Amino acid sequence: MKVHHMLVIGPRDLEAGNVSVRIHGQGNLGAKPRAEVVAEILAAIKERQA
């Protein structure tokens, strides 16, 4: 089974309030603010339910 989204939180990410995002097929997208990542994931979930 493949994992589509992977969120990596290292010591530097934790201090900065960021999350490193990796998406299957796209690779490492870099660090993003935690709130932005959560909002993107919730929007994707809502889009699938519609």
Protein Blocks (a to p, Z undefined) as FASTA:
>chain_A
ZZfbacdddfklmmnopacdddehklpnbjadfklmmmmmmmmmmmmmZZ
